[in-house]
Amino acid sequence: MSDISQMSSPLLEKLSLAVMIADGSGRIVYSNSPAREMTGHNEAEMADTRLGRLFPDLSHACEPMPVEGARKCHTTLRRQDGLGVPVHLCREGINWNGHPYELLCLHDRTEEERNREEVEISKLIVHATDRGILVLDPQYRITHANRAILALLGTETDVLHGMAFSSLLSDTQGDIETLRQFQQHLSHRTGFELDMRTRTPQGRELRLRCAVTPHYATNETLSDIIVVLHDITHDQQLRELQRDVVEALTDQFPLDVMLDFMCRRIELIAPDCMAVAMLGSGPTVRPGGHGNIPLPMLHALEGLEASTTGGACGTAMATAEEVVVADFATETRWPELRATMRAHGIAAEWAVPIILRNGDVAGSFSLYFRNPGAPDVWHRRIVSACVHLAMLAIEQQRSRESIIRLSYTDRLTSLPNRMWLNRRMQELDNRQPAAPISLMIIDLDRFRKIVEALGQGRADQLLLELSRRLRHGIAGRDVLIRTEGDEFVIITEENAPDVTLLAERIIHNLEEPFTVDGIPVSISGSIGICTHIDDQDMEETLRQAYTALAQAKKAGRGCYRFFHPSMTRQADDHVILASSLREAIADRRLNLVYQPQVNVLTGRLHGVEALSRWTDPVLGTIPPGRFIPVAEETGQIRALGAWSLRVACEQMAEWIARGVAVPTVSVNLSAIQFQDPELVSQLATVLHQTNVPPERLIVELTETTMIENFEQTMTTAVAIRNLGIGLSMDDFGTGYSSLANLASLPINEVKIDRSFMKGFGSTGNVRQVVTAIIRIGHTLGMTVIAEGVEEAEQCIQLRAIGCDVIQGYYFAHPMDAESLDTWIRERRFQSALNP
C-alpha cells in the first residue's frame, strides 16, 4: 500500500462521503467504505479498477488532473453489477511525495434526478392535459395557469396572472354562494370539488367543475391552492335536457310536443345545426317534431317513403343504421330532396334511426348542417341521448295508445265496448252526424240458462261465434259493439227500411243453430231500435232503444221493436208501479183472496189457493198480471212471496181455531224463492210461529221454476216434503219440463193450466192432451186439479176422464176469508156439479 493510502485511510473512512484516490495512471489506490458501497466493488476489486471503467462517459477520465486544479461535473457511475448511478463528481489533483494523485468525491444524485424527472413530467402533464389548471396563492390570486385553461377561457397568461379567483365567476345570482362554499371547504384543510359558472371574454357561459387541493408549508400555513377545472357545460346541458324530457314523460305530454321540445333544445345547445325527428307512419314517414327548419323543407320531408328512396331519414329507418351525408354537393341520391336542401342552404345531413326495445324502427333523428362535414363528438352525444329519450317517448305513447285501445275494446270479441260507445255518443253529441243515426240493441233471450247448461267457457265460444255472425251481417259503415254479457249494440246510418231489413236479417241469422264443441245450440234474440233525432242527446236515444228492447222482450222475444213515445209512458208507469208496490208490501196494503178447489166426485172442498190482490189508493186496483211481473223484474217477488206465505198460514191458523173446514191452503212461490237456500227454514219458522200443521200447507211451483235449476229445485223440493208440506206443480203443460223431471220430484199434486180449458170438449186434441196429463198424474200417484173451469160441460167432461179436483169460476171467483166462510156454509150439501 502506498504512503498516501496509509495516511488517508484512517481519516477518510470516517466520512459519509464517497471518496476515492487514483494515481496518475487512473488506477484506484484507495476507496472508503461509502465509495465501495456505491460502486458495488470490494476493496480488492477496487485496487484493480481504473477510472475509465467506473466513469465511461468521461472521455478524460484517464487523464491526470493538474495539481491544485479542481473539476466538477454530473456523470454516471458504472457499478459492478452494470447499473448506472447518476452522481455529482468532484475531481481535484494533489501531489504526494512528488507523485501526482487525484482525489475524487462522489455524491449520489439518484433522488435528485428522480425529483427532477417528476418535476419535468408534472410540467408536461400540466401543459399537455385538456383540464384547466390554476395555482392560487393564499389570497386566492392566480399565480399560474396552464395552456388548457387559457384555451378554455379564450384569454392570455398575462390577463390571468394576479387576477382574483372570484373574477372568473359569471356575475350571476349564485356567485356569492359559490365563494362562500369555496372558503368553507378550504377551512377543512382537505381537497374538495365545487361547480361554478364563468363567462368567456366572448360572452359564452361555461360551467366548470373545480377539483381544489390546498397545499400547506412545513409550518402548517397555506402556501398555495391547486385548482383543476373540467368543462362540464355539455354534460350539464345534456343532463338538463334529459331531466326536462323525463319530467315531460312523467307528465305524459303528447309525443309531438316532446319531440318538438327536444329539437329546439338540440338547436339551442348545438347552434350549428337544425333538428328534425321523423316518425314512421306505415310505409311513409312524417315530421314528428322539429326546430327552426324552414317550412318548405318540412313539406319536402312529409310523406317520404321509409326506404332507401326516402332520403337520409327514410334510409336510416329502412336499414336501421345511421346515414351521413357529408356534402349534398357531391351526393348523387335523392335529387329532388337534395335540390330542396341546397336551395335553403343545407350542406350536410346526419340521420340516426330510433330503434325501440323490441327491435322496431319507429323513426329517425336528423341533424341538418349549413357547412359540409360529418357530425362531431358533441353532435353524437346529443343525438345519442335524444334517440334514447325519443325511444322512451314513443314507447310511452304506444303503451298509452294500447291502454286506451284495450280500455275501449272487449277482451273476448275484440269489438268496441261500452266505454267506446259512450265516447262515440259524446262525439256525436258534439258534432251532429250528416246522416241519421240509429241505435240497435241486441240481447239474447234466456242466455243465463245457456250459461248454466254449457258452462262459461262454451258460452264464451258461443258469444265469439255470434259476434262473427253479427259482424258479417252489417254494412261497412255500421259499427258493432259488445256492451256487456250477451248484449250487443249496432250504430248504423241506414235509413228506416234498411234498418228494418237489418233487424230481420239478424233475427233470421240467430235462428240458425250454433255449434259449440260439437253441441248444437239454438238461441234467439230481441232487438230494440231507436233513430236519433235532432236536439236530442245520444244518451236519451240509447235509453229509448233500451225501452224498445224491453217491449220486444214483452212481445214474446225473438223479435224487434222500434221505439215509440208511448213506450216511454209505459216505462214511466212501470217505474211508478214498482215504487208503489214496494211501499204496499212494506205497509202490508196488499191482501189475499182464496179460490176454492172442489172434489169433482164428492163436491167437498179440497182446498183453497191463496192469490194476491192489490188496490192502491192512487192507482186503483192493479191486476196480478201487472204487478207480479213488476215484482219479478225489480226483485220484490221474494218479499211478496214471504208476505203471502205468512198471511196464508195466519189465515189457516184462524180457520183451524174456528173450526172452518178448509183442508189445505196453496201458496205460489216464484222461481227466485226456490233458489233461496233459506226458503226451507223460512217455511219451518212460519209453520212453527202460526201453529199450522205442515200437511195443511201446499207450496205451488211452476214448470219454469223446475227448468231453471233442476238440481237446486230437487234439493229444495225434497226438503219441503220432508217437513210434511205438500208440493204442487202449477200450470202444468205450458212449459218444457220432461216427464223424467216430473217423476223425480216429490210432487203430490199437479194442476192442469187454464189454457187447456179453451176448446176443451168431448172430443178433439185438447181433450186428448188433458186426458194424457190426468193419466200421467195418476200413474205417478198425484192428485190432478184442472184450473180455469167455467162451464158445467167442462166439469162433466173432466169428471168423465178422471180429473180429481176442479178450480175455476164455475164454482167460485177468488174471495176474501169472510166470503169464503159464507160460501163453505152455503154449499155444504151441494153436489159437485152444482155451482
C-alpha positions in Angstrom: 0.0 0.0 0.0 1.3 3.5 -0.9 2.1 6.0 1.7 -0.9 8.2 0.7 -3.3 5.4 1.2 -1.9 4.7 4.6 -2.2 8.3 5.6 -5.7 8.8 4.1 -7.4 5.6 5.1 -8.0 6.3 8.8 -9.2 9.8 8.1 -11.4 9.1 5.1 -13.1 6.0 6.4 -14.9 8.2 8.9 -16.5 10.3 6.2 -20.1 9.6 4.9 -19.0 11.0 1.6 -17.8 8.5 -1.0 -14.1 9.2 -1.6 -11.6 7.6 -3.9 -7.9 8.3 -4.7 -6.4 7.4 -8.1 -2.8 7.5 -9.1 -1.5 9.2 -12.3 -2.5 6.2 -14.4 -6.1 6.4 -13.3 -5.8 3.3 -11.1 -7.8 3.4 -7.9 -5.3 3.2 -5.0 -7.9 3.9 -2.2 -11.6 3.9 -1.7 -13.5 4.3 1.5 -16.5 2.3 2.6 -19.2 4.6 1.1 -17.3 4.6 -2.2 -17.1 0.8 -2.2 -20.8 0.5 -1.3 -21.7 2.9 -4.1 -19.7 1.1 -6.8 -20.6 -2.4 -5.5 -16.9 -3.4 -5.5 -15.0 -4.8 -2.6 -11.6 -3.4 -1.5 -9.6 -6.0 -3.6 -11.7 -5.3 -6.7 -11.3 -1.6 -6.3 -7.5 -2.0 -6.3 -7.7 -3.4 -9.9 -10.2 -0.8 -11.1 -9.4 2.2 -13.2 -11.4 5.5 -13.5 -12.3 4.8 -17.2 -14.1 1.7 -16.1 -16.1 3.5 -13.4 -16.9 6.6 -15.5 -17.1 5.5 -19.1 -19.0 8.7 -20.0 -16.0 10.8 -19.2 -13.5 10.9 -22.1 -10.9 12.5 -20.0 -11.2 10.1 -17.0 -7.8 8.7 -17.5 -6.1 12.0 -17.9 -4.4 13.1 -14.6 -5.8 16.2 -13.0 -3.4 19.1 -12.7 -2.1 19.8 -9.2 -4.2 22.2 -7.3 -6.8 22.1 -10.0 -10.4 21.1 -9.4 -13.1 19.9 -11.8 -16.8 19.2 -11.1 -19.3 17.5 -13.3 -22.5 15.4 -13.4 -21.8 11.9 -14.8 -22.8 8.3 -14.5 -21.0 5.8 -12.2 -21.0 2.3 -13.7 -21.5 -0.1 -10.8 -20.0 -3.6 -10.5 -23.4 -5.1 -11.4 -23.6 -2.9 -14.6 -26.2 -0.4 -13.3 -25.6 3.3 -13.8 -25.9 5.6 -10.9 -26.1 9.4 -11.6 -23.5 11.2 -9.4 -22.0 14.5 -8.8 -18.3 14.1 -9.3 -15.6 16.4 -7.9 -12.0 15.7 -9.0 -9.0 17.5 -7.6 -5.3 16.9 -8.4 -2.8 16.6 -5.5 1.0 15.9 -5.2 2.2 13.5 -2.7 5.9 12.9 -2.2 6.4 14.2 -5.8 3.9 11.9 -7.3 0.6 13.1 -8.9 -2.7 11.8 -7.4 -6.3 12.5 -7.9 -8.9 12.9 -5.2 -12.5 12.0 -6.2 -15.5 12.8 -4.2 -18.9 11.3 -5.3 -22.4 12.3 -4.4 -25.3 10.0 -5.4 -27.8 12.1 -7.5 -30.4 9.3 -7.9 -33.1 11.0 -5.7 -32.2 14.4 -7.2 -32.7 13.0 -10.7 -35.9 11.4 -9.7 -37.2 14.6 -8.3 -36.1 16.5 -11.4 -37.9 13.9 -13.7 -41.0 14.2 -11.6 -40.9 17.9 -12.0 -40.5 17.6 -15.7 -43.3 15.1 -16.0 -45.5 17.3 -13.9 -44.8 20.2 -16.1 -45.5 18.1 -19.2 -48.8 16.9 -17.7 -49.8 20.4 -16.7 -49.3 21.7 -20.1 -50.5 18.7 -22.1 -53.7 17.9 -20.2 -57.0 19.1 -21.5 -58.0 20.0 -18.0 -57.5 23.6 -17.0 -55.1 24.1 -14.0 -54.8 27.2 -11.9 -52.4 27.8 -9.0 -53.6 30.3 -6.4 -51.7 32.0 -3.6 -53.2 32.1 -0.1 -55.1 35.3 -1.1 -56.8 33.4 -3.9 -54.8 35.3 -6.6 -53.9 33.3 -9.8 -50.1 32.7 -9.9 -50.0 30.1 -12.7 -52.4 29.0 -15.5 -51.8 26.2 -17.9 -52.4 26.3 -21.7 -55.7 24.3 -21.3 -57.4 26.9 -19.1 -56.2 29.7 -21.4 -57.8 27.9 -24.4 -60.9 27.2 -22.4 -61.4 30.8 -21.3 -60.1 32.3 -24.5 -57.6 34.6 -22.8 -53.8 35.1 -22.3 -51.5 34.3 -19.4 -50.8 38.0 -18.5 -54.5 38.6 -18.2 -55.0 35.9 -15.7 -51.8 36.3 -13.7 -52.5 38.1 -10.4 -56.3 38.0 -11.1 -58.5 37.2 -8.1 -60.2 33.8 -8.5 -63.6 35.4 -7.8 -63.1 37.4 -11.1 -63.7 34.2 -13.0 -67.3 33.9 -11.7 -70.1 34.8 -14.2 -71.8 37.6 -12.2 -74.9 35.5 -11.6 -77.0 35.4 -8.5 -75.3 32.3 -7.2 -71.7 33.7 -7.2 -71.7 34.7 -3.5 -72.8 31.2 -2.6 -70.1 29.7 -4.7 -67.4 31.8 -3.0 -68.8 31.0 0.4 -68.6 27.3 -0.3 -65.1 27.7 -1.6 -63.9 29.3 1.6 -65.8 27.0 3.8 -64.3 23.9 2.2 -60.8 25.4 2.4 -61.2 25.8 6.1 -61.5 22.0 6.4 -57.9 21.8 5.0 -58.8 18.9 2.7 -59.4 18.6 -1.0 -62.9 19.2 -2.4 -65.0 19.6 -5.6 -67.1 22.6 -6.5 -69.2 23.6 -9.5 -69.1 27.1 -10.8 -70.2 29.2 -13.7 -67.9 31.5 -15.7 -68.2 33.6 -18.8 -65.6 33.9 -21.5 -64.5 37.3 -22.9 -66.7 36.5 -25.9 -69.7 36.2 -23.6 -70.1 32.4 -23.7 -71.2 31.0 -20.4 -69.3 27.9 -19.2 -70.0 25.5 -16.4 -66.9 24.2 -14.7 -66.2 21.6 -12.1 -63.3 22.5 -9.9 -61.2 19.9 -8.0 -59.4 22.0 -5.4 -56.4 20.8 -3.4 -54.8 23.1 -0.8 -51.0 22.9 -0.1 -49.5 23.7 3.3 -46.0 24.7 4.2 -44.0 22.9 6.9 -45.3 25.5 9.4 -48.8 24.4 8.5 -49.6 27.7 6.8 -51.4 27.7 3.5 -48.8 28.1 0.7 -50.8 27.6 -2.5 -54.0 26.2 -3.9 -54.2 24.0 -7.0 -57.4 24.2 -8.9 -58.1 21.6 -11.7 -61.1 22.7 -13.8 -63.1 20.5 -16.1 -65.6 21.9 -18.6 -69.0 20.2 -17.8 -71.0 22.6 -19.9 -72.1 19.9 -22.3 -72.6 17.4 -19.5 -74.9 19.8 -17.7 -76.8 20.7 -20.9 -77.4 17.1 -21.7 -78.4 16.4 -18.1 -80.9 19.2 -18.1 -82.2 18.1 -21.4 -82.7 14.6 -20.1 -84.3 15.8 -16.9 -86.7 18.1 -18.7 -87.8 15.3 -21.1 -88.2 12.8 -18.3 -90.4 15.3 -16.5 -92.4 15.7 -19.7 -92.7 11.9 -19.9 -93.9 11.8 -16.3 -96.5 14.4 -17.1 -97.5 12.4 -20.2 -97.1 15.2 -22.6 -98.1 14.4 -26.2 -95.4 12.8 -28.3 -95.2 15.6 -30.9 -94.8 18.2 -28.1 -91.9 16.3 -26.6 -90.2 15.8 -29.9 -90.6 19.5 -30.7 -89.1 20.3 -27.4 -86.1 18.0 -28.0 -85.4 19.5 -31.4 -85.5 23.1 -30.1 -83.2 22.2 -27.2 -80.7 20.5 -29.7 -80.6 23.7 -31.7 -80.0 25.7 -28.5 -77.0 23.7 -27.4 -75.7 23.0 -30.9 -76.4 26.2 -32.8 -74.6 25.0 -35.9 -77.4 22.5 -36.8 -81.1 22.1 -37.3 -83.0 19.1 -35.9 -86.0 17.1 -37.1 -87.5 14.0 -35.5 -89.2 11.8 -38.1 -91.8 9.2 -37.3 -92.9 6.2 -39.2 -96.5 6.1 -40.4 -97.0 2.8 -42.3 -94.8 2.8 -45.4 -94.1 6.6 -45.2 -92.6 9.0 -42.7 -93.6 12.3 -41.3 -92.0 15.0 -39.2 -93.0 14.3 -35.6 -91.0 17.2 -34.1 -88.8 20.0 -35.4 -86.9 23.2 -34.5 -86.3 26.1 -36.8 -86.1 24.2 -40.0 -87.7 26.1 -43.0 -91.3 25.3 -43.8 -90.6 24.2 -47.4 -88.1 21.6 -46.1 -90.7 20.2 -43.8 -93.1 19.9 -46.7 -90.4 18.1 -48.7 -89.9 15.6 -45.8 -93.7 15.0 -45.4 -94.7 11.6 -46.9 -91.2 10.3 -47.8 -91.0 6.6 -48.1 -89.5 4.6 -45.3 -87.0 3.2 -47.7 -83.7 3.9 -49.4 -85.6 6.3 -51.7 -86.8 8.4 -48.8 -83.8 10.5 -48.2 -81.3 10.0 -45.4 -84.1 9.7 -42.8 -86.0 7.1 -44.8 -82.8 5.2 -45.5 -81.9 5.2 -41.8 -85.3 3.7 -40.9 -85.1 1.1 -43.7 -81.6 0.0 -42.9 -81.7 0.6 -39.1 -78.3 2.3 -39.5 -77.1 5.9 -39.4 -76.7 7.7 -42.6 -74.1 10.5 -43.0 -74.4 12.9 -46.0 -71.2 14.9 -45.6 -71.9 17.1 -48.6 -75.0 17.4 -50.6 -72.9 18.9 -53.4 -71.3 15.6 -54.0 -74.3 13.4 -53.1 -76.0 11.6 -56.0 -79.1 10.1 -54.3 -82.5 11.8 -53.8 -82.2 14.6 -56.5 -85.4 16.4 -55.6 -84.9 16.3 -51.9 -81.2 17.3 -52.4 -82.2 20.3 -54.5 -84.6 21.5 -51.8 -82.0 21.2 -49.2 -79.4 23.1 -51.2 -81.9 25.8 -52.0 -82.2 26.5 -48.3 -78.5 26.5 -47.6 -78.3 22.9 -46.2 -74.9 21.4 -47.0 -74.9 18.2 -44.9 -77.3 15.8 -43.0 -76.9 13.1 -40.4 -79.8 10.7 -39.8 -79.9 8.2 -36.9 -82.7 5.5 -36.6 -84.8 5.4 -33.5 -84.9 1.7 -32.5 -87.4 0.5 -29.9 -86.5 -2.1 -27.4 -88.4 -4.7 -29.3 -86.3 -4.1 -32.4 -88.9 -2.0 -34.3 -87.6 1.1 -36.1 -90.1 3.8 -35.1 -88.4 6.9 -36.7 -85.2 8.8 -37.0 -83.4 11.9 -35.7 -81.9 14.1 -38.4 -79.4 16.9 -38.0 -79.0 19.4 -40.9 -75.8 21.5 -41.2 -75.1 24.6 -43.2 -71.5 23.6 -43.6 -70.2 20.4 -45.1 -68.8 17.8 -42.8 -69.6 14.8 -40.6 -71.1 15.1 -37.1 -68.5 15.7 -34.3 -68.4 14.1 -30.9 -70.7 16.7 -29.3 -73.4 16.1 -32.0 -73.1 12.4 -31.4 -73.5 12.8 -27.7 -76.6 14.9 -28.2 -78.3 12.6 -30.7 -77.4 9.5 -28.7 -79.2 11.0 -25.7 -82.2 12.2 -27.7 -82.6 9.0 -29.6 -82.9 7.1 -26.3 -85.3 9.7 -24.9 -87.3 9.6 -28.2 -87.5 5.8 -27.9 -88.9 6.2 -24.4 -91.4 8.8 -25.5 -92.6 6.6 -28.5 -92.9 3.5 -26.3 -94.8 5.5 -23.7 -97.1 6.8 -26.5 -97.7 3.3 -27.9 -98.3 2.0 -24.4 -100.8 4.8 -23.8 -102.5 4.0 -27.1 -102.5 0.3 -26.2 -104.1 1.0 -22.9 -106.7 3.2 -24.5 -107.3 0.6 -27.2 -107.7 -2.1 -24.5 -110.0 0.1 -22.4 -112.2 0.6 -25.5 -112.1 -3.0 -26.7 -114.0 -6.0 -25.5 -111.5 -8.7 -24.5 -113.5 -11.7 -25.7 -114.6 -10.5 -29.1 -112.2 -7.6 -29.8 -115.2 -5.5 -30.6 -115.6 -1.9 -29.3 -117.0 -1.9 -25.7 -119.4 0.3 -23.7 -116.6 2.8 -22.9 -116.1 3.2 -26.7 -119.8 3.6 -27.2 -120.0 6.3 -24.5 -117.1 8.2 -26.1 -118.7 7.8 -29.6 -122.0 9.1 -28.3 -120.2 12.2 -26.8 -118.6 12.8 -30.2 -121.9 12.6 -31.9 -123.4 15.0 -29.4 -120.7 17.5 -30.1 -120.8 17.0 -33.9 -124.2 16.3 -35.4 -123.9 13.5 -37.9 -124.5 14.2 -41.6 -126.8 11.1 -41.9 -129.4 9.9 -39.4 -128.0 7.6 -36.8 -129.9 4.6 -35.4 -129.0 2.5 -32.4 -129.9 -1.2 -32.3 -129.6 -3.1 -29.1 -129.5 -6.9 -29.5 -130.0 -9.0 -26.4 -130.1 -12.8 -26.3 -133.1 -14.5 -24.8 -132.6 -16.6 -21.7 -128.8 -16.5 -22.1 -128.3 -17.3 -18.4 -129.9 -20.7 -18.9 -127.4 -21.3 -21.7 -124.5 -20.4 -19.5 -125.8 -22.8 -16.8 -126.2 -25.6 -19.3 -123.0 -25.2 -21.3 -120.7 -23.6 -18.8 -119.0 -20.2 -19.1 -116.2 -21.4 -21.4 -118.6 -22.7 -24.0 -120.9 -19.8 -23.6 -118.0 -17.5 -24.4 -117.3 -19.6 -27.5 -121.0 -19.1 -28.5 -120.7 -15.3 -28.0 -117.5 -15.2 -30.0 -119.2 -17.0 -32.9 -122.2 -14.8 -32.5 -120.1 -11.7 -32.8 -118.6 -13.0 -36.1 -122.0 -13.7 -37.4 -123.3 -10.3 -36.5 -120.2 -8.6 -37.9 -120.6 -10.3 -41.2 -124.3 -9.3 -41.3 -123.8 -5.5 -41.0 -122.9 -2.9 -43.6 -119.4 -1.5 -44.0 -120.1 1.8 -42.2 -122.0 0.2 -39.3 -120.3 -0.4 -36.0 -120.9 -3.5 -33.9 -120.3 -3.0 -30.1 -120.4 -5.5 -27.3 -121.6 -3.6 -24.3 -121.9 -6.4 -21.8 -122.6 -10.1 -21.4 -124.9 -11.2 -24.2 -125.8 -7.6 -25.2 -124.6 -6.0 -28.5 -125.3 -2.5 -29.9 -125.1 -1.6 -33.6 -124.6 2.1 -34.7 -125.9 2.4 -38.2 -126.5 5.2 -40.7 -129.0 3.1 -42.7 -132.5 4.5 -43.4 -135.6 3.1 -41.7 -136.4 0.5 -44.3 -132.8 -0.7 -44.4 -132.7 -0.8 -40.6 -135.8 -3.0 -40.7 -134.1 -5.3 -43.2 -131.0 -5.4 -41.0 -133.1 -6.3 -37.9 -134.9 -9.1 -39.7 -131.6 -10.4 -41.1 -130.2 -10.5 -37.6 -133.3 -12.3 -36.2 -133.0 -14.8 -39.1 -129.3 -15.3 -38.5 -129.9 -16.0 -34.8 -132.4 -18.7 -35.7 -129.7 -20.8 -37.4 -128.3 -23.2 -34.8 -124.7 -22.6 -33.5 -122.3 -25.5 -32.9 -120.1 -25.3 -29.8 -117.7 -28.2 -29.2 -119.9 -30.4 -31.4 -123.0 -29.4 -29.4 -125.9 -27.8 -31.5 -127.2 -24.7 -29.6 -130.3 -22.8 -30.7 -130.7 -19.2 -29.5 -133.0 -16.3 -30.1 -132.6 -12.6 -29.5 -134.7 -9.5 -29.1 -133.8 -6.1 -30.7 -134.7 -2.6 -29.6 -134.2 0.1 -32.2 -134.3 3.9 -31.9 -133.4 6.5 -34.6 -131.6 9.6 -33.3 -133.5 12.9 -33.8 -132.0 16.4 -33.8 -131.8 18.3 -30.5 -131.7 15.1 -28.5 -128.6 13.7 -26.9 -127.4 10.3 -27.8 -127.8 9.0 -24.2 -131.5 9.6 -24.5 -131.6 7.8 -27.8 -129.8 4.8 -26.2 -132.3 4.9 -23.3 -135.2 4.8 -25.8 -133.6 1.9 -27.6 -133.5 0.0 -24.3 -137.2 0.8 -23.8 -137.9 -0.6 -27.3 -135.8 -3.7 -26.3 -138.0 -4.2 -23.2 -141.1 -4.1 -25.4 -139.6 -6.7 -27.7 -139.0 -8.9 -24.7 -142.6 -8.5 -23.6 -143.8 -9.2 -27.1 -142.6 -12.8 -26.8 -138.9 -12.4 -27.6 -137.2 -13.4 -30.8 -138.5 -10.1 -32.4 -137.6 -6.4 -32.8 -139.4 -3.2 -31.9 -138.8 0.4 -33.0 -139.1 3.0 -30.2 -142.4 4.9 -30.0 -143.1 7.7 -27.5 -145.9 5.7 -26.0 -143.3 3.2 -24.8 -141.8 5.9 -22.6 -145.1 6.4 -20.9 -145.4 2.7 -20.3 -141.8 2.7 -18.9 -142.7 5.6 -16.6 -145.8 3.7 -15.5 -143.6 0.7 -14.8 -141.3 2.8 -12.5 -144.3 4.3 -10.7 -145.8 0.8 -10.3 -142.6 -0.6 -8.9 -142.2 2.2 -6.4 -145.8 1.9 -5.2 -145.6 -1.9 -4.9 -142.5 -1.6 -2.7 -144.5 0.7 -0.4 -147.5 -1.5 -0.5 -145.5 -4.6 0.5 -143.8 -2.7 3.3 -147.1 -1.3 4.7 -149.0 -4.6 4.2 -151.5 -2.9 1.9 -151.9 -6.0 -0.2 -154.4 -8.6 0.6 -155.1 -12.3 -0.1 -158.1 -13.8 -1.7 -158.9 -17.5 -1.8 -160.3 -19.6 -4.7 -162.0 -22.9 -3.7 -160.8 -26.2 -5.2 -163.7 -28.8 -5.3 -163.5 -32.5 -5.4 -165.2 -33.5 -8.6 -166.7 -36.7 -7.2 -167.9 -35.7 -3.7 -168.4 -32.0 -4.1 -166.4 -31.4 -1.0 -163.9 -28.6 -0.6 -160.5 -30.0 -1.4 -158.6 -26.8 -0.5 -158.1 -23.2 -1.4 -155.5 -21.3 -3.4 -154.2 -18.0 -1.9 -154.0 -15.3 -4.5 -152.5 -11.8 -4.0 -154.6 -8.7 -4.8 -153.6 -5.0 -4.7 -155.8 -1.9 -4.6 -153.7 1.3 -4.4 -155.4 4.5 -3.1 -154.0 6.4 -6.1 -153.5 3.8 -8.9 -156.7 1.9 -8.1 -157.0 -1.8 -8.5 -153.9 -3.4 -10.2 -154.4 -6.9 -11.5 -151.9 -9.6 -10.7 -150.9 -9.8 -14.3 -149.4 -6.3 -14.0 -147.8 -6.2 -10.6 -146.5 -9.8 -10.4 -144.1 -9.3 -13.4 -143.0 -6.0 -12.0 -142.2 -7.7 -8.7 -140.2 -10.3 -10.5 -138.3 -7.7 -12.6 -137.5 -5.5 -9.6 -136.6 -8.3 -7.2 -139.6 -7.7 -4.9 -141.1 -11.1 -5.6 -139.2 -12.5 -2.7 -140.7 -10.1 -0.2 -144.1 -10.5 -1.9 -143.9 -14.3 -1.6 -142.8 -14.2 2.1 -145.7 -11.9 2.8 -148.2 -14.2 1.0 -146.9 -17.3 2.8 -147.2 -15.7 6.3 -150.7 -14.2 5.7 -152.0 -17.5 4.3 -150.7 -19.5 7.3 -152.1 -17.0 9.7 -155.5 -17.3 8.0 -155.2 -21.1 8.1 -154.5 -20.9 11.8 -157.6 -18.8 12.3 -159.8 -21.3 10.3 -158.4 -24.2 12.3 -159.1 -22.3 15.5 -162.7 -21.5 14.4 -163.3 -25.0 13.0 -163.8 -23.8 9.4 -163.4 -26.9 7.2 -160.6 -25.7 4.9 -158.4 -28.8 4.4 -155.4 -27.0 2.7 -154.2 -23.7 1.5 -151.9 -23.4 -1.5 -149.4 -20.6 -1.9 -147.5 -19.8 -5.1 -143.7 -19.4 -4.7 -141.6 -17.9 -7.5 -138.5 -19.4 -9.1 -136.4 -16.8 -7.3 -137.7 -18.0 -3.9 -136.9 -21.6 -4.8 -133.3 -20.6 -5.4 -133.1 -19.1 -1.9 -131.2 -21.5 0.4 -133.2 -20.0 3.3 -136.6 -21.0 1.9 -137.0 -24.3 3.8 -136.1 -22.7 7.2 -138.5 -19.8 6.5 -141.3 -22.3 5.8 -140.5 -24.1 9.0 -140.4 -20.9 11.0 -143.8 -19.7 9.7 -145.4 -23.0 10.4 -144.0 -23.0 13.9 -145.0 -19.4 14.7 -148.6 -19.9 13.4 -149.0 -23.5 14.7 -150.3 -24.7 11.4 -149.7 -28.4 10.7 -147.4 -28.8 7.7 -149.9 -31.1 5.8 -152.4 -28.1 5.7 -150.0 -26.1 3.6 -149.3 -26.7 -0.1 -146.5 -24.9 -1.9 -147.0 -24.4 -5.7 -144.1 -24.2 -8.1 -144.2 -23.8 -11.9 -142.5 -25.7 -14.7 -140.3 -22.7 -15.2 -139.0 -23.0 -11.7 -138.2 -26.6 -12.2 -136.4 -26.0 -15.6 -134.2 -23.1 -14.4 -132.2 -25.1 -11.9 -133.4 -28.6 -11.6 -130.8 -29.7 -9.1 -131.5 -26.9 -6.8 -135.2 -27.3 -7.2 -134.9 -31.0 -6.5 -132.9 -30.4 -3.3 -135.4 -27.7 -2.1 -138.5 -29.8 -3.0 -137.2 -32.9 -1.1 -136.5 -30.7 2.0 -140.0 -29.2 1.8 -141.7 -32.6 1.5 -139.6 -33.8 4.5 -141.2 -31.0 6.5 -144.6 -32.6 5.6 -145.7 -29.8 3.4 -147.5 -30.6 0.1 -145.9 -29.8 -3.2 -148.0 -28.9 -6.3 -146.9 -28.4 -10.0 -148.8 -25.3 -11.2 -149.6 -24.5 -14.8 -148.5 -28.0 -16.0 -148.4 -28.4 -19.7 -147.3 -24.9 -20.6 -143.5 -25.3 -20.1 -140.8 -27.7 -21.3 -140.3 -30.0 -18.4 -139.6 -33.6 -19.2 -141.6 -36.5 -17.7 -138.3 -37.7 -16.2 -138.0 -34.5 -14.2 -141.7 -34.6 -13.2 -141.3 -38.2 -12.0 -138.2 -37.3 -10.0 -139.7 -34.5 -8.0 -141.6 -35.4 -4.8 -144.8 -33.8 -6.1 -148.2 -34.9 -4.7 -150.3 -32.7 -6.9 -150.4 -31.5 -10.5 -152.5 -28.6 -11.9 -153.6 -28.5 -15.5 -153.2 -25.0 -16.8 -156.4 -23.0 -17.5 -155.3 -22.5 -21.1 -156.4 -26.1 -21.8 -160.0 -25.3 -20.9 -160.3 -23.2 -24.1 -161.6 -25.5 -26.7 -161.9 -28.4 -24.3 -164.9 -30.7 -25.0 -165.9 -34.2 -25.5 -163.6 -34.7 -28.5 -160.5 -33.1 -30.0 -156.8 -32.8 -29.5 -157.1 -30.7 -26.3 -159.2 -33.4 -24.6 -156.6 -36.0 -25.6 -153.8 -33.9 -24.1 -155.8 -33.3 -20.9 -156.6 -37.0 -20.7 -152.9 -37.8 -21.0 -151.9 -35.4 -18.3 -154.5 -36.9 -15.9 -153.3 -40.4 -16.6 -149.7 -39.4 -16.1 -150.6 -37.7 -12.8 -152.5 -40.8 -11.6 -149.7 -43.1 -12.7 -147.3 -41.1 -10.6 -149.7 -41.1 -7.6 -150.6 -37.5 -7.9 -153.9 -35.6 -7.4 -154.9 -33.8 -10.6 -156.5 -30.4 -10.5 -158.0 -28.6 -13.5 -157.8 -24.8 -13.4 -160.0 -22.3 -15.2 -163.2 -24.4 -15.3 -166.0 -22.0 -16.1 -168.8 -24.3 -17.6 -170.8 -27.2 -16.4 -170.0 -29.2 -19.5 -166.3 -28.8 -18.8 -166.9 -30.1 -15.3 -168.8 -33.1 -16.7 -166.1 -34.0 -19.2 -163.3 -33.6 -16.7 -165.1 -36.0 -14.3 -165.6 -38.4 -17.2 -161.9 -38.6 -17.9 -161.0 -39.0 -14.2 -159.9 -35.5 -13.1 -159.8 -35.3 -9.3 -160.4 -31.6 -8.4 -161.8 -28.6 -10.2 -160.9 -24.9 -9.7 -162.5 -22.1 -11.6 -165.3 -19.5 -11.9 -167.8 -22.3 -12.4 -167.7 -22.8 -8.7 -166.4 -19.5 -7.3 -164.4 -16.5 -8.0 -161.5 -15.7 -5.6 -162.9 -14.2 -2.4 -161.8 -12.9 0.9 -161.7 -15.1 4.0 -165.1 -13.9 5.3 -166.9 -14.5 2.0 -165.2 -17.9 1.8 -166.7 -18.8 5.2 -170.2 -18.0 3.9 -169.5 -19.9 0.7 -168.5 -23.0 2.6 -171.6 -22.9 4.8 -174.0 -22.5 1.8 -172.6 -25.3 -0.3 -172.0 -27.9 2.4 -174.7 -30.3 1.0 -174.5 -29.4 -2.7 -173.5 -31.8 -5.5 -170.1 -31.4 -7.2 -171.8 -30.5 -10.4 -173.8 -27.6 -8.8 -172.1 -24.3 -8.7 
